[in-house]
Amino acid sequence: MTDRRGTASARGSPTDNVVCFEAADVTGTHRVSVDDVQRSLPAGAVAKALASRMSLPENVPWILRDNASSAYLDEEKPIGEQIGTGPDVKLTVTPKTHLG
């Protein structure tokens, strides 16, 4: 993942295979803009990579939450099937809690 560079994608270009979004940790202390996450990557792998990039503890399981819907992404499904793309898409990296 790299920081967003403001590139626009043309239909049929390689960037059609990636999603762009902004992400923050649950405290809002760390924020990143990304533009190169492969649509086919499982959301759980993306959460782990984002947590690492934000220097969050590695011994904590992380999950992604869509800020617009407040829904947690299914960590096994491709991220591209669960979110839109662009600067309006905002995700939160949050610790995965095990209740019950």
Chimera marker file (.cmm) of the C-alpha trace (Angstrom):
<marker_set name="trace">
<marker id="1" x="0.000" y="0.000" z="0.000" r="1" g="1" b="0" radius="0.5"/>
<marker id="2" x="1.229" y="3.468" z="-0.793" r="1" g="1" b="0" radius="0.5"/>
<marker id="3" x="-0.054" y="6.940" z="-0.075" r="1" g="1" b="0" radius="0.5"/>
<marker id="4" x="-2.587" y="8.336" z="-2.529" r="1" g="1" b="0" radius="0.5"/>
<marker id="5" x="-1.033" y="10.405" z="-5.262" r="1" g="1" b="0" radius="0.5"/>
<marker id="6" x="-4.228" y="11.776" z="-6.766" r="1" g="1" b="0" radius="0.5"/>
<marker id="7" x="-4.221" y="9.523" z="-9.812" r="1" g="1" b="0" radius="0.5"/>
<marker id="8" x="-7.376" y="9.014" z="-11.802" r="1" g="1" b="0" radius="0.5"/>
<marker id="9" x="-8.139" y="5.680" z="-13.349" r="1" g="1" b="0" radius="0.5"/>
<marker id="10" x="-9.347" y="5.207" z="-16.881" r="1" g="1" b="0" radius="0.5"/>
<marker id="11" x="-11.665" y="2.328" z="-17.658" r="1" g="1" b="0" radius="0.5"/>
<marker id="12" x="-9.617" y="-0.750" z="-18.396" r="1" g="1" b="0" radius="0.5"/>
<marker id="13" x="-6.489" y="0.516" z="-16.662" r="1" g="1" b="0" radius="0.5"/>
<marker id="14" x="-4.652" y="-1.535" z="-14.030" r="1" g="1" b="0" radius="0.5"/>
<marker id="15" x="-6.100" y="0.689" z="-11.294" r="1" g="1" b="0" radius="0.5"/>
<marker id="16" x="-9.528" y="-0.870" z="-11.944" r="1" g="1" b="0" radius="0.5"/>
<marker id="17" x="-8.223" y="-3.778" z="-9.868" r="1" g="1" b="0" radius="0.5"/>
<marker id="18" x="-7.555" y="-1.645" z="-6.799" r="1" g="1" b="0" radius="0.5"/>
<marker id="19" x="-9.642" y="0.180" z="-4.224" r="1" g="1" b="0" radius="0.5"/>
<marker id="20" x="-8.858" y="3.588" z="-2.778" r="1" g="1" b="0" radius="0.5"/>
<marker id="21" x="-9.908" y="4.725" z="0.679" r="1" g="1" b="0" radius="0.5"/>
<marker id="22" x="-8.872" y="6.518" z="3.822" r="1" g="1" b="0" radius="0.5"/>
<marker id="23" x="-8.296" y="4.610" z="7.032" r="1" g="1" b="0" radius="0.5"/>
<marker id="24" x="-7.747" y="5.579" z="10.654" r="1" g="1" b="0" radius="0.5"/>
<marker id="25" x="-7.191" y="3.681" z="13.851" r="1" g="1" b="0" radius="0.5"/>
<marker id="26" x="-10.033" y="3.613" z="16.358" r="1" g="1" b="0" radius="0.5"/>
<marker id="27" x="-8.567" y="6.558" z="18.301" r="1" g="1" b="0" radius="0.5"/>
<marker id="28" x="-8.107" y="8.709" z="15.196" r="1" g="1" b="0" radius="0.5"/>
<marker id="29" x="-4.414" y="9.126" z="16.042" r="1" g="1" b="0" radius="0.5"/>
<marker id="30" x="-3.119" y="7.423" z="12.897" r="1" g="1" b="0" radius="0.5"/>
<marker id="31" x="-4.559" y="8.163" z="9.445" r="1" g="1" b="0" radius="0.5"/>
<marker id="32" x="-3.525" y="6.919" z="6.019" r="1" g="1" b="0" radius="0.5"/>
<marker id="33" x="-4.778" y="7.335" z="2.475" r="1" g="1" b="0" radius="0.5"/>
<marker id="34" x="-4.239" y="4.353" z="0.235" r="1" g="1" b="0" radius="0.5"/>
<marker id="35" x="-4.728" y="3.818" z="-3.460" r="1" g="1" b="0" radius="0.5"/>
<marker id="36" x="-3.211" y="0.445" z="-4.220" r="1" g="1" b="0" radius="0.5"/>
<marker id="37" x="-5.126" y="-2.217" z="-2.314" r="1" g="1" b="0" radius="0.5"/>
<marker id="38" x="-6.002" y="-5.075" z="-4.633" r="1" g="1" b="0" radius="0.5"/>
<marker id="39" x="-9.777" y="-5.569" z="-4.790" r="1" g="1" b="0" radius="0.5"/>
<marker id="40" x="-9.302" y="-9.331" z="-4.372" r="1" g="1" b="0" radius="0.5"/>
<marker id="41" x="-7.423" y="-9.172" z="-1.057" r="1" g="1" b="0" radius="0.5"/>
<marker id="42" x="-9.339" y="-10.465" z="1.965" r="1" g="1" b="0" radius="0.5"/>
<marker id="43" x="-10.390" y="-7.619" z="4.265" r="1" g="1" b="0" radius="0.5"/>
<marker id="44" x="-8.618" y="-9.340" z="7.181" r="1" g="1" b="0" radius="0.5"/>
<marker id="45" x="-5.276" y="-9.208" z="5.365" r="1" g="1" b="0" radius="0.5"/>
<marker id="46" x="-5.837" y="-5.529" z="4.581" r="1" g="1" b="0" radius="0.5"/>
<marker id="47" x="-6.669" y="-4.820" z="8.240" r="1" g="1" b="0" radius="0.5"/>
<marker id="48" x="-3.465" y="-6.518" z="9.357" r="1" g="1" b="0" radius="0.5"/>
<marker id="49" x="-1.372" y="-4.600" z="6.816" r="1" g="1" b="0" radius="0.5"/>
<marker id="50" x="-2.942" y="-1.286" z="7.796" r="1" g="1" b="0" radius="0.5"/>
<marker id="51" x="-2.377" y="-1.992" z="11.497" r="1" g="1" b="0" radius="0.5"/>
<marker id="52" x="1.278" y="-2.720" z="10.769" r="1" g="1" b="0" radius="0.5"/>
<marker id="53" x="1.619" y="0.452" z="8.721" r="1" g="1" b="0" radius="0.5"/>
<marker id="54" x="0.098" y="2.446" z="11.591" r="1" g="1" b="0" radius="0.5"/>
<marker id="55" x="2.510" y="0.779" z="14.053" r="1" g="1" b="0" radius="0.5"/>
<marker id="56" x="-0.375" y="-0.722" z="16.012" r="1" g="1" b="0" radius="0.5"/>
<marker id="57" x="0.329" y="-3.745" z="18.242" r="1" g="1" b="0" radius="0.5"/>
<marker id="58" x="0.912" y="-6.902" z="16.232" r="1" g="1" b="0" radius="0.5"/>
<marker id="59" x="-0.427" y="-9.229" z="18.935" r="1" g="1" b="0" radius="0.5"/>
<marker id="60" x="-3.966" y="-7.862" z="18.524" r="1" g="1" b="0" radius="0.5"/>
<marker id="61" x="-6.401" y="-9.166" z="15.898" r="1" g="1" b="0" radius="0.5"/>
<marker id="62" x="-7.627" y="-6.245" z="13.769" r="1" g="1" b="0" radius="0.5"/>
<marker id="63" x="-10.787" y="-5.789" z="11.716" r="1" g="1" b="0" radius="0.5"/>
<marker id="64" x="-12.087" y="-3.048" z="9.415" r="1" g="1" b="0" radius="0.5"/>
<marker id="65" x="-15.287" y="-1.059" z="9.946" r="1" g="1" b="0" radius="0.5"/>
<marker id="66" x="-16.934" y="0.979" z="7.195" r="1" g="1" b="0" radius="0.5"/>
<marker id="67" x="-17.591" y="4.429" z="8.680" r="1" g="1" b="0" radius="0.5"/>
<marker id="68" x="-20.576" y="5.144" z="6.419" r="1" g="1" b="0" radius="0.5"/>
<marker id="69" x="-22.571" y="2.050" z="7.392" r="1" g="1" b="0" radius="0.5"/>
<marker id="70" x="-20.845" y="1.199" z="10.707" r="1" g="1" b="0" radius="0.5"/>
<marker id="71" x="-20.683" y="-2.388" z="9.431" r="1" g="1" b="0" radius="0.5"/>
<marker id="72" x="-17.671" y="-4.559" z="10.098" r="1" g="1" b="0" radius="0.5"/>
<marker id="73" x="-16.174" y="-6.028" z="6.947" r="1" g="1" b="0" radius="0.5"/>
<marker id="74" x="-16.109" y="-9.797" z="6.617" r="1" g="1" b="0" radius="0.5"/>
<marker id="75" x="-12.426" y="-10.559" z="7.022" r="1" g="1" b="0" radius="0.5"/>
<marker id="76" x="-12.529" y="-13.514" z="4.636" r="1" g="1" b="0" radius="0.5"/>
<marker id="77" x="-14.294" y="-11.762" z="1.735" r="1" g="1" b="0" radius="0.5"/>
<marker id="78" x="-12.450" y="-9.610" z="-0.798" r="1" g="1" b="0" radius="0.5"/>
<marker id="79" x="-12.358" y="-5.986" z="0.272" r="1" g="1" b="0" radius="0.5"/>
<marker id="80" x="-13.431" y="-4.877" z="-3.223" r="1" g="1" b="0" radius="0.5"/>
<marker id="81" x="-16.766" y="-6.660" z="-2.789" r="1" g="1" b="0" radius="0.5"/>
<marker id="82" x="-17.474" y="-4.837" z="0.467" r="1" g="1" b="0" radius="0.5"/>
<marker id="83" x="-16.576" y="-1.194" z="-0.092" r="1" g="1" b="0" radius="0.5"/>
<marker id="84" x="-16.751" y="1.436" z="-2.789" r="1" g="1" b="0" radius="0.5"/>
<marker id="85" x="-13.665" y="3.376" z="-3.771" r="1" g="1" b="0" radius="0.5"/>
<marker id="86" x="-12.489" y="6.951" z="-3.526" r="1" g="1" b="0" radius="0.5"/>
<marker id="87" x="-11.795" y="9.694" z="-1.032" r="1" g="1" b="0" radius="0.5"/>
<marker id="88" x="-15.282" y="9.467" z="0.471" r="1" g="1" b="0" radius="0.5"/>
<marker id="89" x="-14.722" y="5.855" z="1.589" r="1" g="1" b="0" radius="0.5"/>
<marker id="90" x="-13.436" y="5.850" z="5.143" r="1" g="1" b="0" radius="0.5"/>
<marker id="91" x="-12.570" y="2.779" z="7.172" r="1" g="1" b="0" radius="0.5"/>
<marker id="92" x="-11.583" y="2.327" z="10.799" r="1" g="1" b="0" radius="0.5"/>
<marker id="93" x="-9.021" y="-0.229" z="11.919" r="1" g="1" b="0" radius="0.5"/>
<marker id="94" x="-10.380" y="-1.543" z="15.197" r="1" g="1" b="0" radius="0.5"/>
<marker id="95" x="-9.464" y="-4.386" z="17.545" r="1" g="1" b="0" radius="0.5"/>
<marker id="96" x="-11.502" y="-7.496" z="16.869" r="1" g="1" b="0" radius="0.5"/>
<marker id="97" x="-13.506" y="-8.317" z="19.980" r="1" g="1" b="0" radius="0.5"/>
<marker id="98" x="-14.725" y="-11.762" z="20.836" r="1" g="1" b="0" radius="0.5"/>
<marker id="99" x="-18.012" y="-11.519" z="22.658" r="1" g="1" b="0" radius="0.5"/>
<marker id="100" x="-20.025" y="-14.439" z="23.919" r="1" g="1" b="0" radius="0.5"/>
<link id1="1" id2="2" r="1" g="1" b="0" radius="0.2"/>
<link id1="2" id2="3" r="1" g="1" b="0" radius="0.2"/>
<link id1="3" id2="4" r="1" g="1" b="0" radius="0.2"/>
<link id1="4" id2="5" r="1" g="1" b="0" radius="0.2"/>
<link id1="5" id2="6" r="1" g="1" b="0" radius="0.2"/>
<link id1="6" id2="7" r="1" g="1" b="0" radius="0.2"/>
<link id1="7" id2="8" r="1" g="1" b="0" radius="0.2"/>
<link id1="8" id2="9" r="1" g="1" b="0" radius="0.2"/>
<link id1="9" id2="10" r="1" g="1" b="0" radius="0.2"/>
<link id1="10" id2="11" r="1" g="1" b="0" radius="0.2"/>
<link id1="11" id2="12" r="1" g="1" b="0" radius="0.2"/>
<link id1="12" id2="13" r="1" g="1" b="0" radius="0.2"/>
<link id1="13" id2="14" r="1" g="1" b="0" radius="0.2"/>
<link id1="14" id2="15" r="1" g="1" b="0" radius="0.2"/>
<link id1="15" id2="16" r="1" g="1" b="0" radius="0.2"/>
<link id1="16" id2="17" r="1" g="1" b="0" radius="0.2"/>
<link id1="17" id2="18" r="1" g="1" b="0" radius="0.2"/>
<link id1="18" id2="19" r="1" g="1" b="0" radius="0.2"/>
<link id1="19" id2="20" r="1" g="1" b="0" radius="0.2"/>
<link id1="20" id2="21" r="1" g="1" b="0" radius="0.2"/>
<link id1="21" id2="22" r="1" g="1" b="0" radius="0.2"/>
<link id1="22" id2="23" r="1" g="1" b="0" radius="0.2"/>
<link id1="23" id2="24" r="1" g="1" b="0" radius="0.2"/>
<link id1="24" id2="25" r="1" g="1" b="0" radius="0.2"/>
<link id1="25" id2="26" r="1" g="1" b="0" radius="0.2"/>
<link id1="26" id2="27" r="1" g="1" b="0" radius="0.2"/>
<link id1="27" id2="28" r="1" g="1" b="0" radius="0.2"/>
<link id1="28" id2="29" r="1" g="1" b="0" radius="0.2"/>
<link id1="29" id2="30" r="1" g="1" b="0" radius="0.2"/>
<link id1="30" id2="31" r="1" g="1" b="0" radius="0.2"/>
<link id1="31" id2="32" r="1" g="1" b="0" radius="0.2"/>
<link id1="32" id2="33" r="1" g="1" b="0" radius="0.2"/>
<link id1="33" id2="34" r="1" g="1" b="0" radius="0.2"/>
<link id1="34" id2="35" r="1" g="1" b="0" radius="0.2"/>
<link id1="35" id2="36" r="1" g="1" b="0" radius="0.2"/>
<link id1="36" id2="37" r="1" g="1" b="0" radius="0.2"/>
<link id1="37" id2="38" r="1" g="1" b="0" radius="0.2"/>
<link id1="38" id2="39" r="1" g="1" b="0" radius="0.2"/>
<link id1="39" id2="40" r="1" g="1" b="0" radius="0.2"/>
<link id1="40" id2="41" r="1" g="1" b="0" radius="0.2"/>
<link id1="41" id2="42" r="1" g="1" b="0" radius="0.2"/>
<link id1="42" id2="43" r="1" g="1" b="0" radius="0.2"/>
<link id1="43" id2="44" r="1" g="1" b="0" radius="0.2"/>
<link id1="44" id2="45" r="1" g="1" b="0" radius="0.2"/>
<link id1="45" id2="46" r="1" g="1" b="0" radius="0.2"/>
<link id1="46" id2="47" r="1" g="1" b="0" radius="0.2"/>
<link id1="47" id2="48" r="1" g="1" b="0" radius="0.2"/>
<link id1="48" id2="49" r="1" g="1" b="0" radius="0.2"/>
<link id1="49" id2="50" r="1" g="1" b="0" radius="0.2"/>
<link id1="50" id2="51" r="1" g="1" b="0" radius="0.2"/>
<link id1="51" id2="52" r="1" g="1" b="0" radius="0.2"/>
<link id1="52" id2="53" r="1" g="1" b="0" radius="0.2"/>
<link id1="53" id2="54" r="1" g="1" b="0" radius="0.2"/>
<link id1="54" id2="55" r="1" g="1" b="0" radius="0.2"/>
<link id1="55" id2="56" r="1" g="1" b="0" radius="0.2"/>
<link id1="56" id2="57" r="1" g="1" b="0" radius="0.2"/>
<link id1="57" id2="58" r="1" g="1" b="0" radius="0.2"/>
<link id1="58" id2="59" r="1" g="1" b="0" radius="0.2"/>
<link id1="59" id2="60" r="1" g="1" b="0" radius="0.2"/>
<link id1="60" id2="61" r="1" g="1" b="0" radius="0.2"/>
<link id1="61" id2="62" r="1" g="1" b="0" radius="0.2"/>
<link id1="62" id2="63" r="1" g="1" b="0" radius="0.2"/>
<link id1="63" id2="64" r="1" g="1" b="0" radius="0.2"/>
<link id1="64" id2="65" r="1" g="1" b="0" radius="0.2"/>
<link id1="65" id2="66" r="1" g="1" b="0" radius="0.2"/>
<link id1="66" id2="67" r="1" g="1" b="0" radius="0.2"/>
<link id1="67" id2="68" r="1" g="1" b="0" radius="0.2"/>
<link id1="68" id2="69" r="1" g="1" b="0" radius="0.2"/>
<link id1="69" id2="70" r="1" g="1" b="0" radius="0.2"/>
<link id1="70" id2="71" r="1" g="1" b="0" radius="0.2"/>
<link id1="71" id2="72" r="1" g="1" b="0" radius="0.2"/>
<link id1="72" id2="73" r="1" g="1" b="0" radius="0.2"/>
<link id1="73" id2="74" r="1" g="1" b="0" radius="0.2"/>
<link id1="74" id2="75" r="1" g="1" b="0" radius="0.2"/>
<link id1="75" id2="76" r="1" g="1" b="0" radius="0.2"/>
<link id1="76" id2="77" r="1" g="1" b="0" radius="0.2"/>
<link id1="77" id2="78" r="1" g="1" b="0" radius="0.2"/>
<link id1="78" id2="79" r="1" g="1" b="0" radius="0.2"/>
<link id1="79" id2="80" r="1" g="1" b="0" radius="0.2"/>
<link id1="80" id2="81" r="1" g="1" b="0" radius="0.2"/>
<link id1="81" id2="82" r="1" g="1" b="0" radius="0.2"/>
<link id1="82" id2="83" r="1" g="1" b="0" radius="0.2"/>
<link id1="83" id2="84" r="1" g="1" b="0" radius="0.2"/>
<link id1="84" id2="85" r="1" g="1" b="0" radius="0.2"/>
<link id1="85" id2="86" r="1" g="1" b="0" radius="0.2"/>
<link id1="86" id2="87" r="1" g="1" b="0" radius="0.2"/>
<link id1="87" id2="88" r="1" g="1" b="0" radius="0.2"/>
<link id1="88" id2="89" r="1" g="1" b="0" radius="0.2"/>
<link id1="89" id2="90" r="1" g="1" b="0" radius="0.2"/>
<link id1="90" id2="91" r="1" g="1" b="0" radius="0.2"/>
<link id1="91" id2="92" r="1" g="1" b="0" radius="0.2"/>
<link id1="92" id2="93" r="1" g="1" b="0" radius="0.2"/>
<link id1="93" id2="94" r="1" g="1" b="0" radius="0.2"/>
<link id1="94" id2="95" r="1" g="1" b="0" radius="0.2"/>
<link id1="95" id2="96" r="1" g="1" b="0" radius="0.2"/>
<link id1="96" id2="97" r="1" g="1" b="0" radius="0.2"/>
<link id1="97" id2="98" r="1" g="1" b="0" radius="0.2"/>
<link id1="98" id2="99" r="1" g="1" b="0" radius="0.2"/>
<link id1="99" id2="100" r="1" g="1" b="0" radius="0.2"/>
</marker_set>
